Amino acid sequence: MRPKHEPEQITDLSRLKVFMNPLRMQLCRLLLAAGSATASQLAEYVDETPSLVSYHLRKLAEHGFVAEASGQGADGRERWWQVASEEGWGFRESDFADTPEGAAAVLAVTRSLFDTRITQYRAYLDQRSAWGTAWTDASFTSEWLLDLTPAELAEMSDELEALTRRWRERGKAAKAAGDTEDREHVSVHLYGFPFRP
């Protein structure tokens, strides 16, 4: 059993390949933000048909990424969905690098994640004037150039993860206590990778 607050590590190629479809990644992200939703509600956000969204939700459920949300829906005919783990999922490239198919899946999923994050940030940039000064002044983008070993980069990653989890728990506790004024979903993207100039 993994420790509390640890994302599940995907080690099975068939599970990783589920996320080669960018719509599935988007649906997980939307469910994580919303808490729970129906296929029809999600279809409006992604501009797809409810039947197509239902299909992809079932595929995600087959691999344990989403589950039906209990206690939702007044008439029992609507199927509500939620992410199966609020802690999320992760994967290590080394777990899939031993086959060309595994390496290709890692590359496809990683590129899709990056493209999704860039699209999200560009949307914010295009709409930033609508957010007002408090939000635009609080928003940030940063880059630091560091000289680290692989072990130090891994340690920094662990520290950053612990920090963001602490802030996530603080936001959830405040929301549960009814403190929702000026509270919005916030996306934090941090990247750390080696490069040679």
N, C-alpha and C positions, 0 to 999 in steps of 0.2 A: 504494500500500500504506500502510495506516495505521500510525502509530508503535506500538511495543510498549506495552502497558498502556493503550491507548486503546479505549474501547468503540466498536463499530461504530455509525455513525449511520444510522438507517433514514430513507430519503428516498422510498421507494416506498409509495404508499398501500395497495396490496394487502398488503404486508408488515406495515404498522402495524395494519391491520384484523384481522390474525390475533389480536392481543391484545385485541380488543374482547370476546372470550370470557374471562371471569375464570378459568375452569378452566385454560385454556392458560397463563395467567400463573402460576397456582398450581403447575402441573406443572413449569414452568421453574424456579421457586423451589425446589421439592423436589429436582429433579435437581441443581441447583447445590449444595445442601447435602449431598446424599447422594453425589455423584460420579457414580454410575450406578445404575440400577434397572430392573426390568421393569415392564410395564404392570400386572401383578397386584399387585406391591408398591406401586406408586403408587396403585392403585385403593383399597387398604386405607386409605391416608392421607386420600384425598379423599372416601371413602364413595360411590364410583361403581362401575359394572361395569368389569371389565377390557376388555371390547370397546369401551365408550365412551372409556375412557382411551387405548386403542390408536388409535382414530380420531383423537383430538386430537393424539396424539404424531405420527402420520403427517402431519397438517396442519402441525404445527410443523416437521417435517422437510422438507416441500415448500418451505418458505420459509427454510430454512437456520438455524433456531433450535436444533434438536436433531439428533442423529445417532446411528446405532447405535454402541454401545460395543464395540470389538473385544476379543477375548480374554476375554469374560465368558460364563458359562453352561457347565455341565459336559456337557450332552447335545446342545447345538446347537439344541434346539427352542425354548429361551427366547430372546426378543429383548430385549437389554439396550440402554438408552438413556442418553445423556449430553447435556449442553448442548454446542452446537457451539463456543461461545466462552466461556471463563471470564471474559473481560473484560466481557461483557454487551453490551447495546445501549442506545442512546439515540435521542432524536429532538428536533428543534427545531420548535416550533409554527410558526415562519415558513415552514418547508418545506411546510406543508400548508394554510396560511391562505388561499390564493388561491381555494379552492373551498368551497362549503358542506359538501360531503361530507368533505373533508379536515379542516375545522374541527370538524365533528361527531365524526370519528374521534379527533382529538387530545383533545377534551373527554371522550369516553367512556373512552379508555385512561387518561388522567390521573386521572379520577375513580375508575376501577377500581383503579389503583395505590394511590391514597390510601385507599380503602375496605379494600383488602387489608392495608395497613400498620396502619391503625387496628385492624382485627380482630386482627392479630397482637399488637399492644401491649395490647389489652384482655385477650387470653388470658393474657399474662404477668402483668398486674395481678391477674387472678382466681386465678392459681396461684402468686403470689410467695412465699407462706408456705412452699411446698414447696421453694423454691430455697435457702433458708438465708440466714443473715446475710451471708456473704461475697459472694454474688451480689446480694442486694438492696442492700447498701451500695455495691457497685461500679456498679450500674445508675444511669442518670441520665436526666433529662429537663430540657431547658433552653430558655429563650427569651431572646433579646437583641433589643433594639430599636435599630437602627442607622440613621444617615443616610448613604446611599451613592448613588453614581451607577450607572447600568446597567453601565458598564465595571468599576467597583469590585466590584459584586456578582458579575460574571462572574469576576473575578480571585479573589475569595474562594472561589467554587465550585471553581475549578481547584486552589487550595491545599488545600481540604478533601478533594477527590478524591485528590490526591497523598498526603495524610496517611493516609486510610483504606486506600489501596492498600499503603502501607508496612506498616501493621499486618496487612493480609491476608497479605502475603508472609511476615511474621514468624511468623504462626500456621501457615501451610502448611509452612514450613521446620521449625518445632518438631514438628509432627505427623509429618512425614517422618522426623525423627530419633528418633521413638518417644516424644516428650514429649507424652503424651495425658492425664496425670492432671489432673483438674479442668478440662479443656479442653472447652468446649461451643460450639455455634453461637451467635453473637452477632449480633443485628440492630441496625444503627445507622441511624436515620432522621434526616436533617437536612433542613430546609426553609428556603428563603430566597426571599422574595417581597415585592413592594412593597405598601404599604397606606396608607390615609389615615384618621386617626382622626376 
